[in-house]
Amino acid sequence: MRQLHFNLFIHGCGHHRAAWRHPDSQVERLGDARFYEELTQLAEKGKLDAIFFADGQSTDNVADGPRWFLEPLTLMSALARATERIGLISTVSSTFYTPFVAARMLCSLDHVSQGRMGWNVVTSMFDAEARNHGYAAMPDHAWRYARAEEFVDTALKLFDSWTDDALAMNRQGDYARVDKVRQIHHQGEHFLVDGPLTLPRSPQGQPVLFQAGASEQGRDLAARKAEAIYAVAYDLPSAQAYYRDMKRRVQATGRGVPLPIMPGLVTYVGSTMEEARRKQRELDELLPAETSLRQLGTFVGQDCMGWDLDAPVPPLPPLESFKGPKGRYATVLRIIQTEQPTVRELLGRLAAGGGHCTMVGTPESIADQIELWWRNEGADGFNLMPPSLPGGIRDFVEQVIPVLQKRGLFRQDYEHRTLRGHLGLERPASL
């Protein structure tokens, strides 16, 4: 029976840019692995499918607040040992990693977690990141996506370079069967990799591959390669357009995978609507205008620091000519078109989640909206982006999840031990 999927997207003190300023924030613990262990255990208590970490290869104005801290793949080892069932997903940059390094780390973590790893492949986006990895500027969009596809193909071949029955562990004979461990002899435009991987095939066969394709090339790559998709959707119509397009693309490839689509979701939960709005207002009032304008500049690819806060948003270039991440930019354009906000109003709208769907209300009203999206081709589930941590995910787990469980829309308990099992995905057969 089809049910909702939820991941917890862990990011600093929460996805609201001012969350770290709140008196209840745990900003002092961002370097403490136990902080993330507690968040992951809370998500596991709610029977969520997985936790997820984004990653960045540069940092912007450090005065604005925390952005990146612990490197996520390193942190996954601690989280794997602190939990039993919940999936663990980390972002991996195909522009800056090599397939062998990524595959070795991910396969190792799948063994450590006993089959709970996933990887979210990104092409990265900023020149500041590129300059930390030997590039003068970020390579162009087409080059990055060509490299991403070859990166994924090569990593998948490495995951399968040991068959499931390769280990003999015969103390009087061979440790592994030589004919069951193969070099991959990959030679492409971007990578030269002999293989095989240095460790046996992992419990899931291959860690679950996530992708967030927004551009034409990104959507095409996701349709052909991804096993689950993250999305940006401001409202139900935009979510439905993306959902239907991706399902159509997947069907056209002939792949028989469920491909869960999970838009980002920011929630403010209160016992009353007034309480929920108060929680939202408390965070919005802590955000300096300068920080907000700097964040907006990142989203729209231009300097916004001189914009008049109480004037309409200045005209922005059409989506087709925008060089940065198109999914987020398309969302900003949609907000402007739909709401015609002043600059100040737009900043408030983007403060938490940067334009992802935001639901403010009681547990029942939020559950109603989630169910509406789920039943009407808007989402198979959501990538939860709490505005504050740990409070935002605690509210969702303790108040919204029970409502969804009572309606039969979400699991009462885990039925599987692997991330593939949680997502309804089959284990790939070994070659």
N, C-alpha and C positions, 0 to 999 in steps of 0.2 A: 504494500500500500504506500502510495506517495506521501511523504511527509516533508516538513520544512527542514532546511539545513541552516546552521548558524556557526560562524567562526567569530572569535573575538580578535579584533585587530588591536594589538597592544602598541601604544605609541606614547612614550614619555609619561607625563602626568595625566594624559587624556588628549583627545583630539582638538579641544578648544585651545586656541593659542594662548589664552590667559589662564589655563587650568593650573599651571605651576604657581601662579600668584595667590591662589585661594588659600585661606588659612588651613584648610583640611588637606591640602596637597601633600604628597610624600616626595617632594622634589629632592630632599636630602638622601633618599634611598635609591636613586636611579642607577647608581653603580653597584647596588647590592643584589646579587642573584636571588636572594630570598624574596625580594619584592616581586619579581616576575614569577617565582615559584608559587607564591600565594595567589597571584592573579590567575595563573593557569589552573591551580587547584580549585579556585572559585568557579572558573569556567567549566571544569570537569564536574563539579558538584551540580551544575545546571545541565549536564549531559550534552554540552555543545560538541560539534563535530571536531573542532580544532581551534588552536590559537594561531595567529599569524603576525609576522613581523615584516614591515617594509625595511628598506635599507637605502642609504645614500652614501656617496663616495666623496662628499665635500660638506662643508657647513657654511651657512650664511652668517648674518649678523648675530654673534653669540649673545649679545645683550637682550635679544628678543625672547629668549627662553630656550629650554632644552629641545633639541631636535633628534640627534643621534647620540647614543652612549655606548652600550655594550654591543659588540659585533654579534649579529643574531645567530649565525651558525655555531659560534663558540658557545653561546648561551644555551643552545638547544640540548647540549649534553646534560647540563644541570636540570633542565626542565623534563627531559626524558626520565631521569632518575627520580624525580619528585612526583611523578604521576604514573597512571597505569593504563588509561584508555584513550584519553583525548589526543587528537592528532596535533602535529607540530609542523608548521609551514614557515619557510624562510624565503625571502627574496634573494635571487641570484642574478647578477648582471651578466648577460651574454657578451656585452661589449668589453668588460674588464676581466672576467674570469676566463680560464681555459676549460675546455670540456673535461680533461682528465682530472684537474684539481677539483672541480665542482662535483663530478661523478663520484670520486673517491670519498669526499666529505659526506655527500648525501647518502651514499650506500653505507658508510660507516654509521651514520646517525640512524639509518633505518634498522641496522642491527642493534644498536644501543637501545633504541626505543621499542624493539620487537615489532616493527612494522607500522610505525605511525608517522613517517616523514612525508612531507610534501614540499615542492619547490615552485616558487612563483618566478617565472622568467621575465625579466625586463631588459630593455635595450639601453636604459639610462637616458639622460636628457640634457644635462647642463655642461657648458664649457668648463666650469670650475671643477667638475668631476673629471672630465677628460684630462685636464692639466695635472691631475694627481696620478695619471696612469700613462704618461708619456706622449699624449696627443696635444698638439697646439690648440685644438678646438674639437668639439664633438663632431665625429664623422657624420655625413649626411644620413638622412632617414632611410633611403634605399639601401645604403651600405650596411647600416646597423641591423636592418631586418633580414638581409641576406645572411649576415654573420649569425644572427639569432637562430635562423632555421638550421644552418649547418651545425651550430653549437648544440642544439637540441638533438638532432639526428645522431651526432657523434656521441653525446652522453648516453643516449638510449642504447646504442650499440655497445658501449662500455658496460652498462648495467647488465647486458645480456651476454657478455663475453665468457661468463661461467654459466653452465647449465645448472639446473636445480640439483641434479644428481652427480655433480662434478666431484664432490668430496667423498673419498673412500675411507680415509682415516684408519687404514689397516696397519696396525703396529708392526706387523711382520712384512708389510709390503709398501704400497704407495699411500701418500697422504691424499693426493688428488689424482683423478684420471686424466692423463695428458690429453686424450682425445676429446675431453669435455671442456677444456679451457682453450679459448681461441684468441689469437690476435685479430684485431679488426682491420688493420691495414687501411686506415682512412687517410686519404690525401685529397684535400679540397682547396677551394680558393682561400680559405682563412685558417685552416688547421691541418697539421700533419700529426697523426696519432696512430701509433702501432697497436697499443694495448698489449695484453688484456689488462683489465683492472687488477689491482693488487689484493683484492679480497673477494670471497665468494658472493654469489648472487644473494640479494637481501630478502628478508621475509616477504615483502610485497612484490618481489620481482623487480619492480621499478617504483621509486617514490612517486607519489601522485603529482602530475604536472598541471600547475595552474598558469593561467595567462590572463592579461587584461588588455585585450585588443580594442582600440577605439578607432584608429585610422583604417583605411581600406586594407593596407598591408597587414596591420595588426589583427584585424578581424579575420582576414584570410588565413594567417598563420595560426590563430587560435582555433579556427574551424578544422584545420587539418591536423593539428598536433595536440592541443590542450585536452585535458580530461575534466577540468572545471574552470570556470571563468569568473573573474572579478569584474565588476562594471561600475560605472558612474551614472546615476540616474537621478535627476532633480525631482521628477514627478512621474506618475504612473504612465501617461502617454509616451514620454521619452523612454521609460523602462520597457514598455511594450514594443516600441519600434526596434530597440536594440535586441530584445529577447527573440522576437520573431525573425529578425534578420539573421541572428546567429544560429538559431535552430534550422532555418532554411539552408544556410551555408553548410552546416554539419551534415544535413541530409543529402546535400548535393555531392559531398565527398564520398558517400557510401559507408561512412563510419557508423558503427552501431553502438556508440557510447551515449549514456544518458546526458553527459555534459551539463552538470548543474551550473546555473547562472546565478551569481550572488552579488547584487548591488551593495554598495556601502550604505549603512543606516546609522544615523545619529539619533539617539532618543533621550528625551528628558521626561522622566517618570515621576509622577506625584499622585498622592491619594486623591487630589482634586486637580482640575485644570489650573487653578490659581497657584497651587504649590509647584506644579511642573513649570509654569511660566516664571515663577520666582527663581527657580534653580537656573533657568536659562538666563534671566536678567542678571543674576549675581555674577555669572561669568562674563557676560557681555560688558558689564560696567567696569570690569578689571582690565580690559584690553585697551592699551594706548593706541591712539589714532595712527601714530607713526608706524607702529608694528603692523597694524592692519593694512596700511597702504603699501608697506614693503611686501607683505604676503600677496596682496592683489597684484603688485608688479610682477611677482613670480608667475602668477597664473596667466597674466595677459601679455607677458613678454615686453613690457615697457616701463619706464619710470613714471610712477603715479604720485610721487611725493608732493608735487605742486597742485594736485587736483583740489578743487573746492569741495569740501565735505558736504555742503548743503545744496550743491548744484546737481543737475542730472549727470549721469555718467557720460563722459565724452564718447564720441563715436569710436568704435573699435573696428579693426580690419575684419573682413569676412573669414570664415573658418578655413576656406580653401587656401588662403595666403598665409595662414599662421604657421610658424616654423616649430613651435614648441609642442608639448603634449596636447593633442587635439581633444581628447575626451573631456578634460577639465575645462578647457577653453570653450568647448561647445556648451557646457553646462552654464558657464558665466554668461555667454550670449543668450541662452534661453531664459535665465533669470531676468536679465535686462529687458528682453522682449516681452516677457510675461508680466513683470511687476513694475517696469519703468521706475526703478528706484533712484533715489539720490545716491551719491557716492557713500554717504554715511550709512544709509540703509543697506546698500550692497555689502559693505564691510561687515555689518552685523550678520547678514545672511551667510557670509563665507567664513565667519569666525571659527565655527566648529565643522570640520569635515570638508570645507572648501567647495560646497555646492552639492554634496551628496544629499540624498533624501533625509529630511529632518522630521521626526514625529515628536510632538509635544502633547502630553496628556496623561490620562489615567492608564493603569494596566489594561483595562478593558478596551479603551478607545484605541490604544496603540495596537493591541492584539487584533482589533477590527481592521485597522489599516493594513497590517501585515497580511492578514487573511485575504483582504481585497486584492493586494498585489499578487499573492500566491495563486489565487483562484482565477486570475484574469491575465495570465501570461505576462506578468511583470517581473516575477522572480521565482526561483526554486528555493530560495533562502536568502540570507543576508550576511554580509561581512560587518559585524557590529563595530561601531566606532564611537565608544562612549566619550562624551565631552570631558568627563573627569574620571580619574582612576584613583582608588578602586570603587568609589561611590557609584559611578555610572553603570558598571557591569554588575555590581551587587544589586542595584535596583532592578535591573533587567532579569537577572537570574532568580531573585527572590519574589518578584511581583509579576512580571510578564510571562515568564516561562510556565508557571503553574496554570495560567489562564489558557495558554496554547495547549498544554498537556490535557487539560480538562476537556478541550474541544476535539481532542484526538488528532491534533495537527503536528505534534512533536512527541518524540519518544519519551517514555517514562524512565527507561534505563537503557544502557548500552546493550546492543545485541551482538556486537562484534568487537574484536580487539585491534583491528587495523583501521587506518584512515580510509583505505579503499572500501572496507566493509561499511563504515559509517556513511559513505557517499554513494553506496550502491554500485560501486565499480568492480569489475572482475579483475582478478589477478592475471597479468599477461603471462602466457605460457612461455617457457624458456625455449630458445631456438635449438 
